[in-house]
């Protein structure tokens, strides 16, 4: 019982930190790709106040006019792709362990928080009135759909359905990947094997 409470306390303490790291990695992903594609002035701020009495934590600023439509499309999805690269990296690290990690609950917490970027961004993109947009509104997947609609004449509704299907398939795959790792038998350490032999 005490172990469960310790685990719960660890999750409560670490979850906000993991969330802040995820948000900042997302925004840094936008900024780095914008710079790589030609906007040398693209910049990331951990915190910034604006003249309009607004402020942002983990914000990126780049100039879409310096990029082509295709480059802007890449920059709009760079944030969510960055957060999902972390998810894939965590899954890879988890699979490389020869022994079931003792602190797998923190690994699962990190994976869930980073993976939550996908449904959150998809929800925002689907909820946006993309058909009425006249330019980029800095809502990642709404801008992604807007660019595809303007450049490829992709119907907005078809784009939203496509986003839902891709996100659902990814989340299902991720759920199965995490579940398979949780079900993997925990192999014993050398000390545990000695204790069994001595018994």
C-alpha positions in Angstrom: 0.0 0.0 0.0 2.8 2.4 0.9 4.5 1.7 -2.5 1.3 2.7 -4.3 1.1 6.0 -2.4 4.7 6.7 -3.2 4.1 6.0 -6.9 1.0 8.3 -6.9 3.0 11.1 -5.2 5.8 10.7 -7.7 3.3 11.0 -10.6 1.6 14.0 -9.0 5.0 15.7 -8.6 6.5 14.8 -11.9 3.5 15.2 -14.2 3.4 19.0 -14.2 7.2 19.1 -14.9 6.8 16.6 -17.8 3.9 18.6 -19.2 6.0 21.8 -19.2 8.8 20.0 -20.9 6.4 18.6 -23.5 5.0 22.1 -24.3 8.4 23.6 -24.7 9.7 20.8 -26.9 6.6 21.3 -29.1 7.3 25.0 -29.5 11.0 24.5 -30.0 10.2 22.0 -32.8 8.3 24.8 -34.7 11.1 27.3 -34.2 14.0 25.0 -35.2 12.3 23.9 -38.4 11.4 27.5 -39.3 15.0 28.5 -38.9 16.2 25.4 -40.8 13.9 26.3 -43.7 15.0 29.9 -44.1 13.6 32.1 -41.4 16.8 33.0 -39.6 14.8 35.3 -37.2 12.6 32.6 -35.9 12.9 32.6 -32.1 11.7 30.7 -29.1 10.9 32.2 -25.7 10.5 30.3 -22.5 8.4 33.2 -21.3 7.5 36.5 -23.0 5.2 39.4 -22.3 3.6 41.3 -25.1 2.5 45.0 -25.4 -1.1 43.8 -25.4 -0.9 42.7 -21.7 -0.7 39.1 -22.8 2.1 36.7 -22.0 3.1 33.2 -23.2 5.0 30.3 -21.7 7.0 28.4 -24.3 6.2 30.5 -27.4 7.7 30.5 -30.9 7.7 33.4 -33.2 8.5 33.0 -36.9 7.6 34.8 -40.1 5.5 32.7 -42.4 6.0 35.1 -45.3 9.7 34.0 -45.4 8.6 30.4 -46.1 6.8 28.7 -49.0 3.4 27.1 -48.6 5.1 23.7 -48.4 7.6 24.9 -45.8 4.8 26.5 -43.7 2.9 23.2 -43.9 6.0 21.4 -42.4 6.4 24.1 -39.7 2.8 23.8 -38.6 3.1 20.1 -37.9 6.7 20.3 -36.5 5.5 20.9 -32.9 3.4 17.8 -32.6 6.0 15.7 -34.6 8.6 16.8 -32.1 6.6 15.7 -29.1 5.9 12.4 -30.8 9.5 11.8 -31.5 10.0 11.9 -27.7 7.3 9.3 -27.3 9.0 7.0 -29.9 12.3 7.6 -28.1 10.8 6.7 -24.7 9.3 3.5 -26.2 12.7 2.6 -27.7 14.5 3.2 -24.4 11.9 1.1 -22.7 12.3 -1.8 -25.1 16.1 -1.7 -24.8 15.9 -2.6 -21.1 16.6 -6.3 -20.5 14.6 -6.0 -17.2 11.2 -4.5 -16.7 11.9 -1.1 -15.3 11.0 -0.6 -11.7 9.8 2.9 -12.3 7.7 2.1 -15.4 4.8 4.1 -14.0 6.9 7.3 -14.6 7.7 6.1 -18.1 4.0 5.5 -18.8 3.2 9.0 -17.4 5.7 10.7 -19.6 4.5 8.7 -22.7 0.8 9.6 -21.9 1.6 13.3 -21.4 3.7 13.6 -24.6 1.2 11.5 -26.6 -1.7 13.7 -25.4 -0.3 16.4 -27.7 -1.9 14.5 -30.6 -5.5 14.4 -29.6 -5.3 18.0 -28.2 -4.0 19.4 -31.5 -6.4 17.3 -33.5 -9.3 18.6 -31.4 -8.2 22.2 -31.9 -7.8 21.7 -35.6 -11.2 20.0 -36.0 -12.9 22.6 -33.8 -11.5 25.5 -35.9 -13.5 27.2 -38.6 -10.9 26.5 -41.2 -13.2 27.4 -44.1 -13.4 31.0 -42.8 -9.7 31.5 -42.3 -8.0 34.2 -44.4 -4.5 33.4 -43.1 -2.5 31.5 -40.6 -4.0 31.7 -37.1 -1.3 29.8 -35.2 -3.5 26.9 -34.4 -1.2 24.1 -35.7 -3.5 21.7 -37.4 -6.1 24.3 -38.4 -3.2 26.1 -40.3 -2.2 22.7 -41.7 -5.7 22.1 -43.1 -5.9 25.7 -44.2 -2.7 25.4 -46.3 -3.8 22.1 -47.8 -7.2 23.6 -48.6 -5.7 26.7 -50.3 -2.9 25.0 -52.2 -4.3 21.6 -53.0 -8.1 22.4 -52.9 -8.5 19.7 -50.3 -12.0 19.9 -48.9 -11.8 21.0 -45.2 -14.2 18.3 -44.0 -12.1 15.6 -45.8 -9.0 17.0 -44.2 -10.6 16.9 -40.7 -11.8 13.3 -41.2 -8.2 12.4 -42.4 -6.8 13.9 -39.2 -9.2 12.0 -37.1 -8.4 8.7 -38.8 -4.6 9.2 -38.6 -4.8 10.3 -34.9 -7.0 7.3 -34.0 -4.7 4.8 -35.7 -1.6 6.3 -34.0 -3.2 6.3 -30.6 -4.4 2.7 -31.0 -0.9 1.6 -32.0 0.6 3.5 -29.1 -1.9 2.0 -26.6 -0.9 -1.5 -27.9 2.8 -0.7 -27.7 2.6 0.5 -24.1 0.3 -2.5 -23.1 2.7 -5.0 -24.6 5.6 -3.5 -22.6 3.6 -3.5 -19.4 2.7 -7.2 -19.9 6.4 -8.1 -20.6 7.5 -10.4 -17.7 9.9 -8.8 -15.3 13.2 -10.7 -15.3 15.0 -11.1 -12.0 18.2 -9.4 -10.9 21.3 -11.3 -9.9 20.4 -10.8 -6.2 16.9 -12.0 -6.6 18.1 -15.1 -8.4 20.6 -15.9 -5.6 17.7 -15.5 -3.1 15.6 -18.0 -5.0 18.5 -20.5 -5.3 19.2 -20.1 -1.6 15.6 -20.9 -0.8 
